[in-house]
């Protein structure tokens, strides 16, 4: 969470408390990843699947470590882990105003979708869920 909080362009929602993250990791064992340098988390990639499609979430690299291939290694390892479970297609949601993240995914050959719209239902009562 510390990495997420100190990274511009990352939105932390009320739906991301520790217990929810622990449930996510338990439902998707062995596919998420942390990059650690001298006991400090410098990169993370939450990853999971629904049995058909893979989903990357919160692929984040500390600004001081960018440009060194950390994100590329994390993503490739996550895609390989998904492939081992039979998942060939993976999605990631990126906030429209996160210019650096959008450039990253486009440069890596990911395709921005224009054929679908994402809709959400929030029953929590909090606008930040």
RANOR-V907974 format. One line per field, one symbol per residue. ss: DSSP state (@ for helix, = for strand, . for the rest). A space follows every 10 residues. Layout:
ss = ???
This chain:
ss = .@@@@..... ...@@@.@@@ @@@@@@@... ..=====..= =========. ...======= =.@@@....@ @@@@@@@@@@ @@@@.....= ==......@@ @@@@@@@... .......... .........
